[in-house]
């Protein structure tokens, strides 16, 4: 019979500390890998799981547990799997993953095990253009990107990893292992040659438009009709309250002396001059962090403190801007 230890843990995750109850067990691993993901990535993950099973791996996948966990506390059961019942934890880290509570809880449970087992327990796979905070994934930890592999290819790499772990302590030295070992060495922190400030502007605009469009129905439901309109050169946001404008903002791709920047202006006032804007922001690649970021000039967009500048990832900027909008709507 196994002994059960209950750990009460608090840690930071993009905000205030949160406490949760984690159940750890002395059971031996029964899975080779356990996957963790946001629902938006289910198609890719499910194909990876099926390919891994076809190669003979024992895989923990939530939908396989529908009947077995019927009536049980799912969070407790998942924490037990990620805590002691799997050889490797494979998180598919996406923009959705880092903001949703269930994946975050799963990752936190796995982190406790990683502290006990050391490096190598967590095998991260990054999905899309996600900015991962250093407290979540240390910059020196090697990872794979889903864009670089089909699900079948990724399953093959997982199979090689598991075989290396259960062998006689000698890691197989095929190309993938050699590359992975090289990635674990410290490398020069430089801006990728393929980074484009203008392409990043497009990515930022698309990200903000998508996030505001996702938020609009929630605002509508509490009496703040929200319009989000996207054109070739701007994102328009209008939030109403009782038939009057409660908040308005245009996010415009700058021209002329503002080429290569985003310009933030009140509704329909951008005329190409500094007098018609609230703030500007310029994308750049943070070589030390290894991710694109946005340098915001004039923080009056986010607060009442006036001039200044601050650096954000796309998602961090959205959350700061959203917090400011909420403040203003509460006073509307």
N, C-alpha and C positions, 0 to 999 in steps of 0.2 A: 504494500500500500504506500502510495506516495505521500510525502508531507507537503503541506501547502503553506506558503509564506505570503502574508499580505503586506504590501508596501504602500505607504501613502507618499506620493511624490508631487512636488511642485516644480515647474520649469517654465522658462519664458518661451513664448511662441508668437512673434509679431504682436505683442501686446502684453497685458497684465498677466501675472502668474496665475495658473489655474491648477487646482488640486484635483487629483482623481485617484481611484482605488485600483491597484493593479494586482492581479492574482498570478503569482509565479508558482511553478511546480517543479519537482525533481524528476519528472518523467523523462525518459529518453526520447529523442526526436523520432517521430513517425513519418514526417514529411521531409522530402529532399529540399523543396522550396515552398515558401508561402508568399503569395502575391498580395499586394495592397495597391489600391488605385481609386481614382474618382470615377463616377459612373460614366462620364463623358469618354473615357478611354476603354470602356468595356469591350468593344469589338476587337481592338488590337490585342488586349490582354487575353481575352477568351481564345483567340486564335493561337497565341503563344502557349497558353495552358494546354490546349488540345495537342499542339505539336510536341510539347514537353512530355505529355503522357504517352504519346505514340513512341517516344524514344525510351520509355520505361521509367521515367521519373515519377515519384510520388509527389503530387502537387496539392497544396491546400488552396481551394478556390471556393468562394462563399456560396455559390449556387449549388455546389455539391452537398452542402450541409443543410439544405432546406428542411428535410424531414428530421434528420438527426438532432437539429437544434430547435425544433418546433417546441415552443413553450419555455425555452431556456433564455437566460439573459445573454444576448448576443455579444455585448461588449466584454463581459467576463470571459466568455468562451474564446473570443478572438485574442484577448490579451494572453490567455493561457497558451494558445498556439504560437503567437509571436514571442512569448516569453521562454518557452522550453521545448516545444514540440516540433520545431522545424530546424533544419540544418542551416538554411539561408533564408533571409528575409529580402524580398525583391519588391521595392516600392517603385511604382511608375509615377514619377513626380512631375506634375503638370501645374499650370496656373490654378486650375480648379482644386488640385490636391492640397496645395498649401493654404487654401482659405476655407476648406470644408471641415467640419468637426470630426466626422468619422475617420477619414484618412489621417488626420492629425493625431487622433487618439491611438490609432494603430502604429503610427511611426514612433510615438512616445513610448509605447510598450516595447517596441523593438529596440529603442535606444537603451533601455535598461539592460537588456540582454547583451547588447553590443559592449556596454561598459564592462560586463563580466567576461565576455569571450574575447574581447579585443577586436582589432581591425579585421575586416573580411566577412563579418556576419551579415552586414547590410550591403546588398549589391544594387546600387541605385541605377535606375534607367530614367533619363530626363526626356520629357515629351514636349515637343514644340518649343516655342520661344519663352521658356520659363526662367524667371530670375529667382535663384535659390539663395536665401540668406545664409551667411556663414555659420550661424548657430544651428541651422538645420543640416547643412552639408558643408563640411570643412573644405576650403578651396583645394587642399592637397589630396582629397579623397577622389580616387579614380571613378569614373562613371561611364556609362554608355548612353547613346542617344537613340531613341526609337526610330528617328528619321534615317539612321544609317543602316538599319537591319530590318529585314522582313521578320514576321513572327517566327517563321521556321528557322531562320538563321539565328535569332536570339535564343530559341529553344536549344539549338545545337551548342551554343556557348554555355548555356546553363548546364547542359549535360556534361560538357567537358569540365566545368567547375566542380560539379558534384563528384565526378569520377576521380578527380585529383584529390578531393577531400577524403574519400573513402579508401584510397589506395594506401600504399606503404609509406605515406608521408612525403612522397616525391611528386611535386606538381608536374603535370605533363608540360613539355616545352614546345608545344606547337606555336604557330605564329601568334594566335590570340593571347596566349599566356605571356609571351615575350613582350608584346605591345602593352598588355595590362601592367606588367612589372615596370616598364619604362614610364608609364603614365604616373606611377606612384613616386617617381623621382621629382624633386623640385625643378621646375623649368622657368626660363625667363618669362616675366610677365610683360607681354607686349600686346599692342593693338593688332587684332587679326588683319591681314592684308585685304580681306574681302569686306571689311566693315565699311558701310556707306552711311553717312549722316542723313542723306536724303531718303534712302530706303528705310532708315530707322524712323524718320519723321512719318512716313506712311504707316509703319507698324504701330507707332504710338497713337496716331489718329484712329486707326482701325480698332485698337485695343480700347481706347476711351469710348468710342462710339458703341462698341459691343457691351461694355460694362454699364454705360448709361441706359442702353436699350434693355438690358436685363433688369435694371432697377426700376424702369418706368412702370411696369404693372404693379409693383409694390407701392409706389407712390400713388398711383391711380386709386388703389384700394382704400387709401386713407384720406382721400379727398384732395389730392394734389395731382391733377391731370398733367402728364409730362409728355412733351413732344421732343423726340430726338430725330434730327434729320441730317443725313450725310450727303455731301456733294463732293465734287472732285477736289475742292480746295478748302473745305471747312466742315466742322461738326457744329450743328446748331442745337442748343438746349434751351427749352422754355418750360418752366414749371408754373402752373397757375394755382390760384386759391380763390374760390368764389368769384370767378370770372375776371380776375385781375392777375397780372404777372407778379409772381412771388420771387422768382429767380430767373435770370436769363444770362446766357454766356455764349459767345461765339469763339470757337477754337479754329484759328485760321492758319494755313501755311503762308508764311511771310514772303514778301517779294521785295525787290529792290535792295535797300540796305538791310532788310530783315530776312533776306534769302537764307534758307537753311535753319530757320527758327520757327517755332510755333508762336503765334500771337494770340493773346487772350483779350477779348474786348467785350463791352456790353452789347446788347442786342443791336446788330446792324450798324455799328458805329465805325468799324474799321475802314480807314481811308488811306492807309499807308503812312500815316504820321504818328509820332509818339503820343500826341495828344488824344488819340482815339483808341488807346489800349490800356489795359490794366497791368499786364506783365508780358514778358517773353520768356521762352524756354528753348534751350539748345541741346540736342542730343550729342552724346559723346560715348566713347567706350572706356569704361573704367578697367584698365589693365590689371590692377591689383585684385579687384573683385572678380574679374573675368566675365563681366556682363555689361550690356549697354545701359546707360543711365541718362537722366535728363537733368540739366542744370537750369533751375528756375531763377530768373532775375526779377526782383521786386515781389516780396512775399505778401503784399497787400491783397493778392489774389486769395491767399489762404488765411489771412488774419488781418488785424487792424494795426499791425506793428510797422507797416510801411516798408521802406527800402531794405534790401538785403538779398541774399541768394542762398539756395539750398539745393542739395543733390538727392534725386530719387530714382528708383526703378519705376517702370511704367505702373506697376501695381501699387507700389508705395505712394506714387503721386495721386493715383485715382482715390485711394483711401483718404489721403489728406484733404484732397479737394472735396470729396464726398462729406467728410466731417464738417468742413466749412459750410457746405450747402445746407446740411441738416441744422446747423446753428442758425442760419438765416431763415430757414423755413419755420423753425420753432418760434421765431419772432414775428412771422408774417401774420 
